[in-house]
């Protein structure tokens, strides 16, 4: 499993902030446009990732998590940014009292909270890039967030990484490319102009 120098609580806070910033830059007319993820609109992408944000907060608060990936239909909000700001406030309140070594349910069974947060924190970070990319913006992930995601990706066996519902085949990377561009291409994201 991934090991980073940044504490998972700081990574969770940063991931939620990155995603909220991406959502806040989304103009109303873009919500029903196609996202960079095939078959999903920007609204569905945001709804799916809001499910990951909710998992993070619910884990930290020691609430009950529904197993499986986030279903966008469960997380459609009239004002997604308001929902994310509310989740960020709950995370700020809950983190100081959270015992990161306490077991939490995960797809791997009971694992320490710090480990249970790894996948949804990475998911939220990666999808912040997707929201920007869906609107034609190429952004760089902050260094620690990028290192966190790269470590997680490196820890997942290739067959698990590319399974249905996971990541698509790696895309070619033009030279020169930034570290974020390289990671996203490896995860099957289109990095070329257009969607």
Phi and psi in degrees as a GROMACS rama.xvg file:
@    title "Ramachandran Plot"
@    xaxis  label "Phi"
@    yaxis  label "Psi"
@TYPE xy
-65.6172  145.767  UNK-2
-134.098  125.367  UNK-3
-127.393  166.683  UNK-4
-81.2379  -22.5752  UNK-5
-84.4609  136.325  UNK-6
-62.2836  144.699  UNK-7
-61.412  -33.3657  UNK-8
-62.3427  -41.8039  UNK-9
-66.4066  -38.3384  UNK-10
-65.9992  -39.8705  UNK-11
-63.4484  -43.9088  UNK-12
-63.2869  -43.8534  UNK-13
-64.4869  -43.8578  UNK-14
-59.7226  -44.5809  UNK-15
-64.6422  -39.3884  UNK-16
-64.6662  -41.5983  UNK-17
-62.2658  -44.1169  UNK-18
-68.1262  -43.4144  UNK-19
-59.1481  -43.0512  UNK-20
-61.1981  -40.6748  UNK-21
-64.696  -42.7579  UNK-22
-66.2591  -41.1543  UNK-23
-65.037  -22.4846  UNK-24
-89.4452  3.5923  UNK-25
-88.126  114.673  UNK-26
-70.9133  149.859  UNK-27
-52.2528  -35.0252  UNK-28
-72.0141  -10.3239  UNK-29
-89.6658  -14.9285  UNK-30
-55.9049  -38.7961  UNK-31
-99.594  9.14119  UNK-32
-75.4034  157.553  UNK-33
-65.1492  143.341  UNK-34
-89.7327  179.22  UNK-35
-75.368  -6.12587  UNK-36
-98.443  118.907  UNK-37
-53.257  129.491  UNK-38
86.363  -2.07231  UNK-39
-117.749  137.719  UNK-40
-80.3491  169.12  UNK-41
-59.4454  -41.035  UNK-42
-59.204  -44.4666  UNK-43
-67.284  -38.8029  UNK-44
-60.5496  -48.2745  UNK-45
-63.2716  -40.4562  UNK-46
-63.5935  -44.0826  UNK-47
-59.4274  -48.5278  UNK-48
-69.1994  -28.7512  UNK-49
-63.2272  -33.0546  UNK-50
-61.8779  -39.3932  UNK-51
-66.0918  -40.9441  UNK-52
-61.5587  -40.6152  UNK-53
-64.9401  -38.8166  UNK-54
-60.8282  -42.9335  UNK-55
-57.8016  -52.9122  UNK-56
-64.3621  -43.0666  UNK-57
-63.5796  -40.046  UNK-58
-59.963  -47.8502  UNK-59
-64.1661  -36.3819  UNK-60
-80.1385  -2.66639  UNK-61
64.2492  39.5498  UNK-62
-90.4582  -178.045  UNK-63
-91.8321  132.039  UNK-64
-107.523  132.123  UNK-65
-76.4534  131.716  UNK-66
-68.2354  159.528  UNK-67
93.5997  173.718  UNK-68
-69.8615  159.475  UNK-69
-70.3702  128.693  UNK-70
-91.0372  120.045  UNK-71
-52.742  -33.0526  UNK-72
-61.4989  -25.8955  UNK-73
-78.0715  -14.1392  UNK-74
-126.091  25.5443  UNK-75
-79.4456  121.672  UNK-76
-125.283  147.185  UNK-77
-60.3271  -40.4211  UNK-78
-127.823  85.7689  UNK-79
-60.0064  -34.5948  UNK-80
-64.1868  -39.2855  UNK-81
-63.0915  -41.9086  UNK-82
-62.2558  -42.0092  UNK-83
-67.4977  -36.6591  UNK-84
-64.7147  -38.6899  UNK-85
-64.5188  -42.0577  UNK-86
-64.272  -39.7305  UNK-87
-62.5007  -40.5208  UNK-88
-65.0242  -42.5487  UNK-89
-63.1142  -39.904  UNK-90
-63.899  -44.1143  UNK-91
-59.0015  -39.1634  UNK-92
-71.2523  -37.3439  UNK-93
-85.5962  -30.5499  UNK-94
-59.0393  -43.6481  UNK-95
-58.175  -31.1528  UNK-96
-96.9517  1.78034  UNK-97
-79.194  133.723  UNK-98
-93.4625  106.63  UNK-99
-70.4051  -8.80129  UNK-100
-97.5658  -5.37405  UNK-101
-69.7021  136.522  UNK-102
-65.1778  141.734  UNK-103
-134.293  150.197  UNK-104
-67.0607  141.935  UNK-105
-151.589  171.2  UNK-106
-59.2083  -21.3625  UNK-107
-90.175  2.66162  UNK-108
99.2007  -162.216  UNK-109
-73.0528  125.014  UNK-110
-135.857  160.44  UNK-111
-58.6696  147.314  UNK-112
-48.887  -43.8225  UNK-113
-56.8037  -36.6654  UNK-114
-78.6992  -37.9504  UNK-115
-62.3668  -26.8371  UNK-116
-80.4443  -17.071  UNK-117
-56.9599  -51.3083  UNK-118
-66.4724  -50.3076  UNK-119
-65.4773  -30.9814  UNK-120
-66.5304  -44.075  UNK-121
-64.3867  -42.6795  UNK-122
-57.4104  -47.1676  UNK-123
-63.8631  -40.8465  UNK-124
-63.0728  -48.9086  UNK-125
-63.9185  -39.6389  UNK-126
-72.4004  -20.4566  UNK-127
-63.7167  -40.0572  UNK-128
-63.3095  -42.98  UNK-129
-59.0901  -41.6275  UNK-130
-62.7868  -44.5108  UNK-131
-62.439  -47.7647  UNK-132
-60.9856  -36.7713  UNK-133
-62.2214  -19.7372  UNK-134
-109.311  17.0271  UNK-135
82.9983  8.58616  UNK-136
-100.258  129.749  UNK-137
-102.9  119.511  UNK-138
-119.335  158.95  UNK-139
-99.6845  132.975  UNK-140
-72.5545  146.542  UNK-141
-58.0798  150.547  UNK-142
-52.7725  -48.1874  UNK-143
-68.0993  -37.8329  UNK-144
-65.2443  -41.9838  UNK-145
-63.3631  -45.0086  UNK-146
-62.2687  -39.8071  UNK-147
-60.8205  -49.175  UNK-148
-65.879  -41.743  UNK-149
-62.3749  -40.2672  UNK-150
-64.3528  -41.0197  UNK-151
-64.6007  -48.0073  UNK-152
-58.1737  -42.439  UNK-153
-65.2997  -23.9934  UNK-154
-85.5772  -9.951  UNK-155
-96.0696  125.855  UNK-156
-57.928  145.065  UNK-157
-54.3804  -41.7635  UNK-158
-65.8197  -32.4744  UNK-159
-74.4984  -38.1163  UNK-160
-62.2704  -39.1684  UNK-161
-98.507  7.23158  UNK-162
-63.1595  160.011  UNK-163
-55.2336  134.495  UNK-164
87.6202  -6.8313  UNK-165
-95.6428  -130.539  UNK-166
-105.318  148.413  UNK-167
-75.7867  178.471  UNK-168
-60.7984  148.461  UNK-169
-60.4863  144.847  UNK-170
-102.739  155.525  UNK-171
-63.508  148.286  UNK-172
-115.418  118.991  UNK-173
-71.4212  156.776  UNK-174
-104.758  139.698  UNK-175
-78.3228  155.417  UNK-176
-135.708  149.825  UNK-177
-79.6129  163.938  UNK-178
-59.0969  -38.5271  UNK-179
-65.82  -43.5954  UNK-180
-59.2377  -42.7596  UNK-181
-61.7271  -44.0806  UNK-182
-63.8674  -46.8638  UNK-183
-64.9813  -38.324  UNK-184
-64.5528  -40.8091  UNK-185
-60.0531  -32.9178  UNK-186
-88.2795  10.1551  UNK-187
86.0984  9.71093  UNK-188
-79.9571  144.434  UNK-189
-76.0379  127.88  UNK-190
-113.233  1.48373  UNK-191
-81.2539  158.608  UNK-192
-56.2113  150.205  UNK-193
87.6075  -174.916  UNK-194
